[in-house]
């Protein structure tokens, strides 16, 4: 059965390779993706164990990052290798996280040869996979090399259970080759058990991304960014973060209505993909609104500003009075609502939060407000803007909530230590 998957993975790779080579998220790092590393790309082993932490994208790497310090403290001299699949994740690792890890590489394609070469080169003692990064060839290669494999922030979508069962019945169950399952919640643990994860290896430890947000906390408003966005002191700011195609039209319509009563309100739109900035600016002009780009310092002095730069959204949230998080008015399934909450901001989001249900359960009624549609968003925004004291109290509640659900990173590291000790 494993042979079937090995053959199928090569066949699928041959079909998808042209797409992978051209797609903006995956077109770089081919040599490393095939399991080859140039001299100097991987540091020598240290006095402690080697941890290979893998997250698919930039957001996943940030969720892993709160474990770096506890790992260093628990295992002095350890080596931390970070891998990712996307170019944005690689840039995030090489930039924002570079000082906290020993190396950042592209993850190998889940091919028989590539995974074995990567395991031989990295020589990990523990391989940590994030969320649903279940790669059978990589897991098998690690197991054969004596490497313990751990899943952190474990998540199995209830809608995909049948597909997992079918796949595992055809290729063999890779969950049986894993040493530890650190799940986000009881429901996730039950799904892991239902898929065949050994019961003695499954634990509920929470979500490390809460630790990342709790660590950030409220920060001083970044006056340089305020200036680059063309925002004036004292102006109230509505930030719409991580928006997707089809959402901005609704947000701009809501904003126009709000301006009639709240002329001091400014709108900053941060699209999930910055190459859509021109499209959003055109939509704002069509709506009769002045608009500027952050990359140009909002030289037009637009009431609407498009944040068309990478890595500044978290800082921008500090300038917000209210936040709306996108991906939730579309079938995208939502985006990270806890990041602005950790900054002490009230957070609004739409009905489609399928990929962030744990965050919704934590935040609704505790500084987060879920709205049904654009009309509902307008009504809630109007009420909040008329009562600034409610905005402040909701922000404090949101920040407190994020801090209360922290601690998963330390729990995870203790479980990993026990696995290594065995």
C-alpha positions in Angstrom: 0.0 0.0 0.0 2.9 2.4 0.7 4.3 1.6 -2.7 1.0 2.7 -4.2 1.4 6.1 -2.6 5.1 6.4 -3.6 4.2 5.8 -7.2 1.1 8.0 -7.1 3.1 10.9 -5.6 5.6 10.8 -8.4 2.9 10.7 -11.0 1.0 13.6 -9.4 4.3 15.5 -9.1 5.0 15.1 -12.8 1.5 16.5 -13.6 1.7 19.4 -11.2 5.4 20.4 -11.6 4.7 23.0 -14.3 2.2 24.7 -12.0 4.4 24.5 -8.9 7.3 26.0 -10.9 5.3 29.0 -12.0 3.0 29.7 -9.1 4.0 32.8 -7.1 3.8 30.9 -3.8 6.0 27.9 -4.8 8.2 28.8 -7.7 11.5 29.3 -5.8 13.7 26.9 -3.9 13.5 23.9 -6.3 16.9 22.4 -5.2 15.9 22.4 -1.5 12.4 21.1 -2.4 14.1 18.1 -3.9 16.1 17.5 -0.8 19.4 19.0 -1.8 21.2 21.6 0.4 24.3 23.6 -0.5 27.2 23.9 1.9 26.3 26.4 4.7 22.6 26.2 4.3 22.3 23.9 7.2 24.4 24.6 10.4 26.3 21.8 12.1 24.7 19.9 15.0 25.0 21.5 18.4 25.4 20.0 21.9 21.6 19.5 22.1 19.0 17.8 19.9 17.9 19.0 16.5 14.3 20.1 16.1 12.9 20.4 12.6 9.7 22.5 12.7 7.6 22.6 9.6 4.7 25.0 8.8 3.1 25.4 5.4 3.0 29.2 5.2 4.0 32.4 7.0 1.1 32.3 9.3 1.9 28.7 10.3 5.5 29.7 11.1 4.3 32.5 13.3 2.1 29.9 15.2 5.2 27.8 15.7 7.4 30.7 16.9 6.2 30.8 20.5 7.8 27.3 21.0 11.3 28.5 20.1 12.2 30.1 23.5 10.8 27.2 25.6 12.7 24.7 23.4 16.0 26.7 23.9 15.3 26.8 27.6 14.5 23.1 27.9 17.2 21.9 25.6 20.3 24.1 25.8 22.5 23.9 22.7 19.6 22.6 20.6 19.4 23.3 16.9 16.1 24.6 15.4 15.5 24.2 11.7 12.4 25.8 10.2 10.9 24.7 6.9 8.0 26.0 4.9 6.3 25.5 1.5 5.6 29.0 0.3 7.9 31.8 -0.8 6.1 34.2 1.7 6.8 31.8 4.5 10.4 31.5 3.5 10.8 35.3 3.5 9.1 35.5 6.8 11.5 32.9 8.3 14.6 34.6 6.8 13.4 38.0 8.0 11.3 38.3 11.1 12.2 34.9 12.6 15.8 34.6 11.5 17.4 35.5 14.9 15.3 32.8 16.7 16.2 29.8 14.6 19.4 28.2 13.2 18.2 27.8 9.6 15.2 28.3 7.3 14.7 26.0 4.3 12.1 25.0 1.9 10.3 21.8 2.8 10.9 18.8 0.5 8.2 17.7 -1.9 6.5 14.6 -0.5 8.4 12.3 -2.8 10.2 9.1 -1.7 13.7 10.4 -2.7 13.3 14.1 -1.7 12.1 13.3 1.8 14.8 10.8 2.5 17.5 13.2 1.3 16.1 16.0 3.5 16.0 13.8 6.6 19.6 12.6 6.0 20.7 16.2 5.6 18.9 17.8 8.5 19.3 14.9 10.9 16.5 15.8 13.2 15.8 14.2 16.5 12.2 15.5 16.4 10.1 16.5 13.4 7.3 18.9 14.3 4.4 19.2 11.8 1.9 22.0 12.1 -1.9 21.8 11.9 -2.8 19.2 9.1 0.6 18.8 7.5 0.3 15.0 7.2 2.8 14.1 4.5 3.1 10.3 4.3 6.5 10.0 2.6 8.1 12.5 4.9 6.6 10.9 8.0 7.8 7.4 6.8 11.3 8.7 6.0 11.6 10.2 9.5 10.3 7.1 11.2 12.8 4.9 9.3 15.6 7.2 10.4 14.6 6.9 14.0 13.1 10.4 14.2 10.2 11.1 16.5 7.3 12.8 14.6 4.9 15.2 16.4 1.8 17.1 15.3 1.2 20.4 17.0 -1.9 22.6 16.9 -3.4 19.4 15.5 -6.5 20.0 13.3 -8.6 17.6 11.2 -11.5 19.1 9.4 -14.8 17.2 10.2 -15.8 17.6 6.5 -12.6 15.8 5.4 -12.8 12.7 7.7 -14.2 10.5 5.0 -11.4 11.5 2.5 -8.8 10.8 5.2 -10.2 7.4 5.9 -10.3 6.5 2.2 -6.7 7.7 1.6 -5.4 5.9 4.7 -7.1 2.7 3.7 -5.3 2.8 0.3 -1.8 3.8 1.4 -1.6 2.7 5.0 -2.2 5.0 8.0 0.7 7.5 8.5 -0.7 8.5 11.9 0.5 5.2 13.3 4.1 6.3 12.5 3.8 9.4 14.6 4.9 9.6 18.2 2.8 12.5 19.5 -0.4 14.4 18.7 -0.8 17.7 20.4 -4.3 18.8 19.5 -6.0 22.2 19.7 -9.2 21.0 21.4 -11.2 18.0 22.6 -13.1 17.7 19.3 -9.9 17.7 17.3 -8.5 15.0 19.6 -11.6 12.9 19.0 -11.2 13.2 15.2 -7.6 12.2 15.5 -8.5 9.1 17.4 -11.3 8.3 15.0 -8.7 8.4 12.2 -6.5 5.8 13.9 -4.1 7.9 16.0 -3.0 5.7 19.0 -4.9 6.9 22.1 -1.8 7.0 24.4 -0.2 9.5 22.0 -3.0 12.0 21.8 -3.1 15.1 24.1 -5.1 18.3 24.1 -2.7 21.2 24.7 -4.3 24.2 23.0 -3.1 26.4 20.2 0.3 28.0 20.2 -0.9 30.9 18.0 -2.6 32.2 21.1 0.8 32.4 22.8 2.2 34.4 19.8 -0.6 36.9 20.1 -0.4 37.1 23.9 3.3 37.8 23.7 2.7 40.7 21.3 0.2 42.5 23.5 -0.6 46.2 23.0 2.2 48.2 21.5 3.0 51.9 21.2 1.4 53.3 18.1 3.9 53.4 15.3 4.1 57.1 14.4 6.2 56.3 11.3 3.6 54.0 9.9 0.9 56.5 10.9 2.7 59.1 8.8 3.2 56.7 5.9 -0.5 56.0 5.8 -1.3 59.7 5.9 -3.3 59.4 9.2 -3.5 62.3 11.5 -3.4 62.2 15.3 -6.9 62.1 16.8 -8.5 60.5 13.8 -10.4 57.3 14.3 -9.2 54.5 12.1 -11.1 51.5 10.8 -8.7 48.8 9.6 -10.0 46.0 7.3 -7.3 43.4 7.4 -6.7 40.4 5.1 -9.5 41.2 2.7 -10.3 39.0 -0.3 -11.8 39.6 -3.8 -15.5 40.4 -3.5 -15.3 41.9 0.0 -14.0 45.4 -0.6 -17.0 46.6 -2.4 -19.2 45.9 0.6 -16.7 47.5 3.0 -16.4 50.7 0.9 -20.2 51.0 0.8 -20.4 50.6 4.6 -17.7 53.2 5.0 -19.4 55.8 2.8 -22.5 55.5 5.0 -20.5 55.9 8.2 -18.9 59.0 6.9 -22.2 60.9 6.9 -22.2 60.7 10.7 -18.5 60.2 11.5 -16.5 62.4 9.1 -13.3 61.9 11.1 -13.2 58.2 10.4 -10.5 56.9 8.1 -10.4 53.5 6.4 -7.3 51.4 5.9 -7.7 48.3 3.7 -5.0 45.6 3.9 -5.7 43.0 1.2 -4.5 39.5 1.8 -2.7 39.6 -1.5 -1.0 43.0 -2.1 -1.0 42.6 -5.9 -4.7 43.5 -5.7 -4.0 47.0 -4.4 -4.6 48.7 -7.8 -8.0 46.9 -8.1 -9.0 48.1 -4.6 -7.9 51.7 -5.3 -10.1 51.7 -8.4 -13.1 50.4 -6.5 -12.6 53.2 -3.9 -12.5 55.8 -6.7 -15.6 54.3 -8.3 -17.3 54.7 -4.9 -16.5 58.4 -4.9 -13.8 58.2 -2.3 -10.3 59.6 -2.4 -7.6 56.9 -2.0 -3.9 56.5 -1.6 -1.3 53.7 -1.3 0.9 53.1 1.7 3.8 52.3 -0.6 3.6 55.9 -1.9 3.1 57.5 1.5 -0.5 58.2 0.6 0.7 61.3 -1.2 -2.9 61.9 -2.4 -4.1 62.3 1.2 -6.8 59.8 0.5 -9.5 59.1 3.1 -9.1 55.4 2.1 -5.6 54.0 2.3 -4.5 50.6 0.8 -1.8 48.9 2.8 0.1 47.5 -0.1 3.3 46.4 1.7 4.3 43.1 3.3 4.6 42.5 7.0 3.0 45.7 8.4 -0.5 44.6 9.2 0.2 43.7 12.8 1.8 47.1 13.4 -1.1 48.8 11.6 -3.6 47.2 13.9 -2.1 49.2 16.7 -3.4 52.4 15.0 -7.0 51.0 14.8 -10.0 52.1 16.6 -12.0 49.2 15.1 -10.9 46.2 13.1 -12.7 44.0 10.5 -11.0 40.8 9.4 -11.6 39.7 5.9 -12.0 36.3 4.3 -15.2 36.1 6.3 -17.6 37.6 3.8 -16.5 35.0 1.2 -16.1 31.2 1.2 -12.4 31.6 2.0 -13.2 30.5 5.6 -11.8 33.5 7.5 -8.4 34.9 8.5 -6.7 35.5 11.8 -9.0 37.4 14.2 -6.9 36.9 17.3 -4.0 39.0 16.1 -5.9 42.4 16.4 -7.5 41.1 19.5 -4.1 40.5 21.1 -3.4 44.2 20.2 -6.4 45.2 22.4 -8.8 46.0 19.5 -12.4 45.1 19.1 -12.7 42.7 16.2 -15.6 42.3 13.8 -15.8 39.5 11.2 -18.3 37.9 8.9 -20.2 34.6 8.9 -17.7 32.4 7.0 -15.1 31.5 9.7 -14.9 27.7 9.0 -11.1 27.6 9.2 -11.0 29.5 12.5 -13.8 28.1 14.5 -11.6 27.7 17.6 -10.8 31.4 17.5 -14.5 32.3 17.0 -15.4 30.2 20.1 -12.7 32.0 22.1 -13.5 35.5 21.0 -17.3 35.9 20.4 -18.7 37.8 23.3 -15.2 38.6 24.6 -14.2 41.4 22.4 -15.2 39.8 19.1 -18.4 40.4 17.1 -19.6 38.2 14.3 -21.9 39.9 11.8 -24.2 38.3 9.2 -23.6 40.6 6.3 -22.6 44.2 5.3 -25.9 45.7 6.6 -25.3 44.1 10.0 -21.7 45.3 9.9 -22.9 48.9 9.3 -25.3 48.7 12.3 -22.7 47.4 14.7 -20.1 49.8 13.5 -22.5 52.7 13.9 -23.4 51.8 17.5 -19.8 51.3 18.5 -18.6 54.6 16.9 -21.3 56.4 18.9 -20.1 54.9 22.2 -16.3 55.2 22.4 -16.3 53.9 25.9 -17.7 50.6 24.6 -14.9 50.4 22.0 -12.3 50.8 24.7 -13.9 48.2 27.0 -14.2 45.7 24.2 -10.6 46.1 23.3 -9.5 45.5 26.9 -11.7 42.4 27.0 -10.3 41.1 23.7 -6.7 41.5 24.9 -7.5 39.8 28.2 -9.2 36.9 26.5 -6.2 36.2 24.3 -3.9 36.2 27.3 -6.2 33.8 29.2 -5.9 31.1 26.5 -2.1 31.1 26.3 0.3 28.4 27.5 0.1 25.8 24.8 3.8 26.2 23.7 5.1 25.3 27.2 2.8 22.3 27.4 3.9 21.1 24.0 7.6 21.4 24.8 7.1 19.3 28.0 5.3 16.6 26.0 8.2 16.6 23.4 10.7 16.3 26.2 9.0 13.1 27.4 9.0 11.6 23.9 12.7 12.3 23.4 13.4 10.9 26.8 11.8 7.6 25.8 
